[in-house]
Amino acid sequence: MRFGKLFVIMAILVSGCDGGGRNEPADSPAAALPSASPAHETPAPTGDSQASDSPQYVVVMLGDSLTAGFGLAPADALPEQVEALLLEASPEIDVINAGVSGDTSAGGLARYDWSVGSAKPDLLVIVLGANDYLNGVDPERTRTNIAAIIERAQSSRIDILLVSVSPRSSAEDDPKAAEFAAIFRELATTYDVGLYEGLVDKIQDRPELLLQDGLHPTAEGVKVIAAPLAEAITHYIPQR
């Protein structure tokens, strides 16, 4: 991470879906967390259909508003765009959107069983922590929460790709920013998991790729950040 530069931090607004299928902010950031929305909600296969209908490789993206697709149609959210790219090379991939706008690392940990465990993924992509920084959560608390998520996934032999969060403030302006930013590299090293950095670097200084809040990507912005993330995920998918 480049601590001398200002970084975009994902907005922290709890959102729901309006009748047009777009995620919009709730009246209060203290609103109850909505359910995560999987990219594909299909009935559990039964009988002889299980082998043919089940995807061969399942990815869960556990995150906040960036994962959930704040302000976008469901099909334009990051997990769905990543899945579309992966399907071009591997037709038996399922990327599940387990994003909840406004979620903190504590929220992600609290809903682990039904957001991650129930999906039995091969790979867990963790995109959490931005809301912790915005809300002034102690960095050590964030580290503890994300570490717990990693440990639970590893106990189930789930591969992990940790997506780092870049604080908005520089290290000079806010000493806690450097401490917070270091969490992700420390966790990746401690637990020997993959680390993906610079998720929004390519769009943070391009207003045409951001919504009016200047923080969340437009549908086109999502496509820009989805491509390199999808490429990183392909390294986890077994070659057949």
C-alpha positions as a LaTeX table, in Angstrom:
\begin{tabular}{lrrr}
\hline
Residue & $x$ (\AA) & $y$ (\AA) & $z$ (\AA) \\
\hline
Met1 & 0.00 & 0.00 & 0.00 \\
Arg2 & 1.14 & 3.52 & $-0.69$ \\
Phe3 & 0.52 & 5.36 & 2.59 \\
Gly4 & 1.54 & 8.76 & 1.20 \\
Lys5 & $-1.47$ & 8.95 & $-1.07$ \\
Leu6 & $-5.13$ & 9.50 & $-0.31$ \\
Phe7 & $-7.23$ & 6.45 & $-0.94$ \\
Val8 & $-10.90$ & 5.90 & $-1.54$ \\
Ile9 & $-12.73$ & 4.07 & 1.18 \\
Met10 & $-16.00$ & 2.39 & 0.43 \\
Ala11 & $-19.11$ & 4.17 & 1.71 \\
Ile12 & $-20.84$ & 2.94 & 4.77 \\
Leu13 & $-24.56$ & 3.13 & 4.16 \\
Val14 & $-26.99$ & 0.35 & 4.82 \\
Ser15 & $-28.96$ & $-0.17$ & 1.62 \\
Gly16 & $-31.93$ & $-2.12$ & 0.42 \\
Cys17 & $-33.47$ & $-2.83$ & $-2.95$ \\
Asp18 & $-36.18$ & $-0.71$ & $-4.49$ \\
Gly19 & $-38.76$ & $-1.97$ & $-6.92$ \\
Gly20 & $-36.36$ & $-1.39$ & $-9.81$ \\
Gly21 & $-33.84$ & $-3.82$ & $-8.37$ \\
Arg22 & $-31.27$ & $-1.20$ & $-7.34$ \\
Asn23 & $-29.59$ & $-1.01$ & $-3.95$ \\
Glu24 & $-30.32$ & 2.31 & $-2.24$ \\
Pro25 & $-29.31$ & 3.66 & 1.18 \\
Ala26 & $-31.59$ & 3.11 & 4.15 \\
Asp27 & $-32.73$ & 6.03 & 6.25 \\
Ser28 & $-30.24$ & 5.26 & 9.01 \\
Pro29 & $-26.85$ & 3.52 & 9.08 \\
Ala30 & $-28.06$ & 1.83 & 12.24 \\
Ala31 & $-30.78$ & $-0.04$ & 10.34 \\
Ala32 & $-30.89$ & $-3.83$ & 10.70 \\
Leu33 & $-28.61$ & $-5.63$ & 8.28 \\
Pro34 & $-30.46$ & $-7.05$ & 5.26 \\
Ser35 & $-29.86$ & $-10.54$ & 4.02 \\
Ala36 & $-26.98$ & $-11.14$ & 1.65 \\
Ser37 & $-28.05$ & $-11.79$ & $-1.93$ \\
Pro38 & $-26.41$ & $-14.74$ & $-3.68$ \\
Ala39 & $-25.64$ & $-14.39$ & $-7.36$ \\
His40 & $-27.71$ & $-17.48$ & $-8.04$ \\
Glu41 & $-30.44$ & $-18.76$ & $-5.75$ \\
Thr42 & $-31.27$ & $-22.21$ & $-7.05$ \\
Pro43 & $-32.99$ & $-25.04$ & $-5.17$ \\
Ala44 & $-30.66$ & $-27.59$ & $-3.65$ \\
Pro45 & $-30.29$ & $-30.47$ & $-6.13$ \\
Thr46 & $-31.66$ & $-33.82$ & $-5.13$ \\
Gly47 & $-31.29$ & $-37.37$ & $-6.32$ \\
Asp48 & $-29.50$ & $-38.08$ & $-9.59$ \\
Ser49 & $-29.52$ & $-34.41$ & $-10.56$ \\
Gln50 & $-27.05$ & $-33.42$ & $-7.86$ \\
Ala51 & $-23.88$ & $-34.32$ & $-9.72$ \\
Ser52 & $-24.86$ & $-32.64$ & $-12.97$ \\
Asp53 & $-26.52$ & $-29.53$ & $-11.55$ \\
Ser54 & $-23.98$ & $-28.61$ & $-8.89$ \\
Pro55 & $-21.20$ & $-26.20$ & $-9.89$ \\
Gln56 & $-17.73$ & $-27.68$ & $-9.87$ \\
Tyr57 & $-16.18$ & $-24.62$ & $-8.18$ \\
Val58 & $-17.93$ & $-22.26$ & $-5.77$ \\
Val59 & $-16.67$ & $-18.82$ & $-4.76$ \\
Val60 & $-18.23$ & $-16.74$ & $-1.96$ \\
Met61 & $-17.49$ & $-13.02$ & $-1.83$ \\
Leu62 & $-18.05$ & $-11.87$ & 1.75 \\
Gly63 & $-18.13$ & $-8.09$ & 1.90 \\
Asp64 & $-19.92$ & $-4.77$ & 2.31 \\
Ser65 & $-21.40$ & $-2.22$ & $-0.13$ \\
Leu66 & $-18.77$ & $-2.76$ & $-2.81$ \\
Thr67 & $-19.60$ & $-6.45$ & $-2.91$ \\
Ala68 & $-23.34$ & $-5.96$ & $-2.51$ \\
Gly69 & $-23.50$ & $-3.60$ & $-5.50$ \\
Phe70 & $-24.57$ & $-0.37$ & $-3.83$ \\
Gly71 & $-26.63$ & 1.79 & $-6.19$ \\
Leu72 & $-26.53$ & $-0.76$ & $-9.02$ \\
Ala73 & $-28.81$ & $-3.32$ & $-10.60$ \\
Pro74 & $-28.08$ & $-6.78$ & $-9.12$ \\
Ala75 & $-26.50$ & $-8.02$ & $-12.34$ \\
Asp76 & $-23.96$ & $-5.17$ & $-12.23$ \\
Ala77 & $-22.58$ & $-6.00$ & $-8.78$ \\
Leu78 & $-18.95$ & $-7.04$ & $-8.46$ \\
Pro79 & $-19.51$ & $-10.76$ & $-7.77$ \\
Glu80 & $-21.83$ & $-11.10$ & $-10.75$ \\
Gln81 & $-19.36$ & $-9.36$ & $-13.05$ \\
Val82 & $-16.51$ & $-11.52$ & $-11.77$ \\
Glu83 & $-18.60$ & $-14.62$ & $-12.36$ \\
Ala84 & $-19.41$ & $-13.56$ & $-15.92$ \\
Leu85 & $-15.69$ & $-13.30$ & $-16.67$ \\
Leu86 & $-14.85$ & $-16.62$ & $-15.03$ \\
Leu87 & $-17.61$ & $-18.41$ & $-16.91$ \\
Glu88 & $-15.95$ & $-17.52$ & $-20.19$ \\
Ala89 & $-13.15$ & $-19.93$ & $-19.32$ \\
Ser90 & $-14.83$ & $-22.29$ & $-16.85$ \\
Pro91 & $-18.53$ & $-23.03$ & $-17.40$ \\
Glu92 & $-18.98$ & $-24.67$ & $-13.99$ \\
Ile93 & $-18.24$ & $-21.69$ & $-11.73$ \\
Asp94 & $-20.65$ & $-20.14$ & $-9.23$ \\
Val95 & $-19.77$ & $-16.83$ & $-7.55$ \\
Ile96 & $-22.09$ & $-16.08$ & $-4.63$ \\
Asn97 & $-22.71$ & $-12.48$ & $-3.62$ \\
Ala98 & $-22.53$ & $-12.41$ & 0.19 \\
Gly99 & $-22.24$ & $-8.64$ & 0.43 \\
Val100 & $-24.24$ & $-6.51$ & 2.85 \\
Ser101 & $-23.97$ & $-2.75$ & 2.57 \\
Gly102 & $-22.87$ & $-1.20$ & 5.84 \\
Asp103 & $-21.32$ & $-4.41$ & 7.12 \\
Thr104 & $-18.28$ & $-4.31$ & 9.37 \\
Ser105 & $-15.81$ & $-7.12$ & 10.00 \\
Ala106 & $-17.88$ & $-7.98$ & 13.07 \\
Gly107 & $-21.01$ & $-8.24$ & 10.94 \\
Gly108 & $-19.26$ & $-10.49$ & 8.45 \\
Leu109 & $-18.08$ & $-12.77$ & 11.23 \\
Ala110 & $-21.52$ & $-12.86$ & 12.86 \\
Arg111 & $-23.18$ & $-14.08$ & 9.67 \\
Tyr112 & $-20.42$ & $-16.46$ & 8.61 \\
Asp113 & $-22.47$ & $-19.63$ & 9.03 \\
Trp114 & $-25.28$ & $-18.65$ & 6.68 \\
Ser115 & $-23.28$ & $-16.45$ & 4.33 \\
Val116 & $-20.29$ & $-18.75$ & 3.89 \\
Gly117 & $-20.62$ & $-22.04$ & 5.74 \\
Ser118 & $-23.97$ & $-22.95$ & 4.21 \\
Ala119 & $-22.59$ & $-22.44$ & 0.68 \\
Lys120 & $-19.64$ & $-24.80$ & 1.23 \\
Pro121 & $-17.39$ & $-22.78$ & $-1.09$ \\
Asp122 & $-14.04$ & $-23.76$ & $-2.51$ \\
Leu123 & $-12.80$ & $-20.18$ & $-2.23$ \\
Leu124 & $-13.71$ & $-17.34$ & 0.12 \\
Val125 & $-12.95$ & $-13.79$ & $-1.03$ \\
Ile126 & $-13.01$ & $-11.44$ & 1.97 \\
Val127 & $-13.78$ & $-7.78$ & 1.19 \\
Leu128 & $-14.34$ & $-6.31$ & 4.66 \\
Gly129 & $-12.84$ & $-3.61$ & 6.85 \\
Ala130 & $-13.67$ & $-0.32$ & 5.15 \\
Asn131 & $-16.64$ & 0.29 & 7.44 \\
Asp132 & $-14.52$ & $-0.47$ & 10.48 \\
Tyr133 & $-12.14$ & 2.32 & 9.55 \\
Leu134 & $-14.92$ & 4.80 & 8.80 \\
Asn135 & $-16.64$ & 4.03 & 12.10 \\
Gly136 & $-13.45$ & 4.33 & 14.13 \\
Val137 & $-13.23$ & 0.69 & 15.14 \\
Asp138 & $-9.98$ & $-0.19$ & 16.88 \\
Pro139 & $-7.66$ & $-1.75$ & 14.24 \\
Glu140 & $-6.88$ & $-4.63$ & 16.57 \\
Arg141 & $-10.60$ & $-5.43$ & 16.79 \\
Thr142 & $-10.80$ & $-5.48$ & 13.00 \\
Arg143 & $-7.77$ & $-7.73$ & 12.83 \\
Thr144 & $-9.29$ & $-10.10$ & 15.40 \\
Asn145 & $-12.58$ & $-10.33$ & 13.49 \\
Ile146 & $-11.01$ & $-10.98$ & 10.11 \\
Ala147 & $-8.59$ & $-13.46$ & 11.66 \\
Ala148 & $-11.57$ & $-15.35$ & 13.09 \\
Ile149 & $-13.20$ & $-15.47$ & 9.65 \\
Ile150 & $-9.98$ & $-16.81$ & 8.14 \\
Glu151 & $-9.60$ & $-19.43$ & 10.86 \\
Arg152 & $-13.16$ & $-20.66$ & 10.41 \\
Ala153 & $-12.67$ & $-20.96$ & 6.66 \\
Gln154 & $-9.35$ & $-22.73$ & 7.02 \\
Ser155 & $-10.86$ & $-25.19$ & 9.50 \\
Ser156 & $-13.20$ & $-26.19$ & 6.65 \\
Arg157 & $-10.31$ & $-26.31$ & 4.18 \\
Ile158 & $-11.62$ & $-23.34$ & 2.20 \\
Asp159 & $-9.07$ & $-21.39$ & 0.19 \\
Ile160 & $-8.95$ & $-17.66$ & 0.99 \\
Leu161 & $-8.25$ & $-14.51$ & $-0.98$ \\
Leu162 & $-8.06$ & $-11.46$ & 1.29 \\
Val163 & $-8.82$ & $-8.12$ & $-0.37$ \\
Ser164 & $-7.11$ & $-5.25$ & 1.40 \\
Val165 & $-8.83$ & $-2.00$ & 2.29 \\
Ser166 & $-6.92$ & 1.24 & 1.67 \\
Pro167 & $-7.75$ & 3.97 & 4.19 \\
Arg168 & $-8.61$ & 7.40 & 2.82 \\
Ser169 & $-6.10$ & 9.23 & 5.01 \\
Ser170 & $-2.37$ & 9.13 & 4.51 \\
Ala171 & $-0.08$ & 7.87 & 7.26 \\
Glu172 & 1.10 & 11.43 & 7.90 \\
Asp173 & $-2.43$ & 12.77 & 8.34 \\
Asp174 & $-3.72$ & 9.90 & 10.45 \\
Pro175 & $-1.31$ & 7.56 & 12.25 \\
Lys176 & $-4.11$ & 5.04 & 12.75 \\
Ala177 & $-4.47$ & 4.76 & 8.95 \\
Ala178 & $-1.08$ & 3.10 & 8.64 \\
Glu179 & $-1.90$ & 0.73 & 11.49 \\
Phe180 & $-5.21$ & $-0.12$ & 9.89 \\
Ala181 & $-3.72$ & $-0.59$ & 6.42 \\
Ala182 & $-1.10$ & $-2.99$ & 7.77 \\
Ile183 & $-3.75$ & $-5.40$ & 9.04 \\
Phe184 & $-4.25$ & $-7.12$ & 5.71 \\
Arg185 & $-0.63$ & $-7.82$ & 4.91 \\
Glu186 & $-0.06$ & $-9.05$ & 8.45 \\
Leu187 & $-3.02$ & $-11.41$ & 8.22 \\
Ala188 & $-1.99$ & $-12.69$ & 4.80 \\
Thr189 & 1.47 & $-13.48$ & 6.13 \\
Thr190 & 0.31 & $-14.96$ & 9.44 \\
Tyr191 & $-2.26$ & $-17.27$ & 7.87 \\
Asp192 & $-0.49$ & $-17.85$ & 4.55 \\
Val193 & $-3.44$ & $-16.71$ & 2.45 \\
Gly194 & $-3.63$ & $-14.81$ & $-0.82$ \\
Leu195 & $-3.70$ & $-11.01$ & $-0.70$ \\
Tyr196 & $-5.27$ & $-8.83$ & $-3.38$ \\
Glu197 & $-4.36$ & $-5.13$ & $-3.19$ \\
Gly198 & $-5.46$ & $-2.06$ & $-5.10$ \\
Leu199 & $-9.02$ & $-3.16$ & $-5.85$ \\
Val200 & $-10.27$ & 0.36 & $-6.59$ \\
Asp201 & $-7.00$ & 2.01 & $-7.61$ \\
Lys202 & $-7.96$ & 2.17 & $-11.29$ \\
Ile203 & $-11.20$ & 4.04 & $-10.65$ \\
Gln204 & $-10.66$ & 6.17 & $-7.55$ \\
Asp205 & $-9.49$ & 9.20 & $-9.53$ \\
Arg206 & $-11.96$ & 8.79 & $-12.40$ \\
Pro207 & $-15.28$ & 10.50 & $-11.56$ \\
Glu208 & $-16.95$ & 9.08 & $-14.66$ \\
Leu209 & $-16.57$ & 5.60 & $-13.16$ \\
Leu210 & $-18.00$ & 6.57 & $-9.77$ \\
Leu211 & $-21.53$ & 7.22 & $-8.56$ \\
Gln212 & $-22.48$ & 10.72 & $-7.43$ \\
Asp213 & $-21.21$ & 9.96 & $-3.93$ \\
Gly214 & $-17.71$ & 9.81 & $-5.42$ \\
Leu215 & $-17.06$ & 6.55 & $-3.60$ \\
His216 & $-18.93$ & 3.65 & $-5.14$ \\
Pro217 & $-18.29$ & 2.46 & $-8.71$ \\
Thr218 & $-20.78$ & 2.76 & $-11.53$ \\
Ala219 & $-21.62$ & $-0.33$ & $-13.56$ \\
Glu220 & $-18.73$ & 0.55 & $-15.87$ \\
Gly221 & $-16.48$ & 1.10 & $-12.89$ \\
Val222 & $-17.32$ & $-2.36$ & $-11.59$ \\
Lys223 & $-16.28$ & $-3.87$ & $-14.91$ \\
Val224 & $-12.91$ & $-2.14$ & $-14.63$ \\
Ile225 & $-12.18$ & $-3.56$ & $-11.17$ \\
Ala226 & $-13.77$ & $-6.94$ & $-11.85$ \\
Ala227 & $-11.36$ & $-7.97$ & $-14.61$ \\
Pro228 & $-8.11$ & $-8.08$ & $-12.57$ \\
Leu229 & $-9.92$ & $-9.59$ & $-9.58$ \\
Ala230 & $-11.32$ & $-12.36$ & $-11.78$ \\
Glu231 & $-7.80$ & $-12.97$ & $-13.08$ \\
Ala232 & $-6.52$ & $-13.34$ & $-9.51$ \\
Ile233 & $-9.28$ & $-15.83$ & $-8.72$ \\
Thr234 & $-8.46$ & $-18.00$ & $-11.73$ \\
His235 & $-5.20$ & $-19.01$ & $-10.02$ \\
Tyr236 & $-7.26$ & $-20.84$ & $-7.39$ \\
Ile237 & $-9.44$ & $-22.77$ & $-9.83$ \\
Pro238 & $-8.12$ & $-26.26$ & $-10.64$ \\
Gln239 & $-7.26$ & $-26.74$ & $-14.28$ \\
Arg240 & $-9.21$ & $-29.50$ & $-15.98$ \\
\hline
\end{tabular}
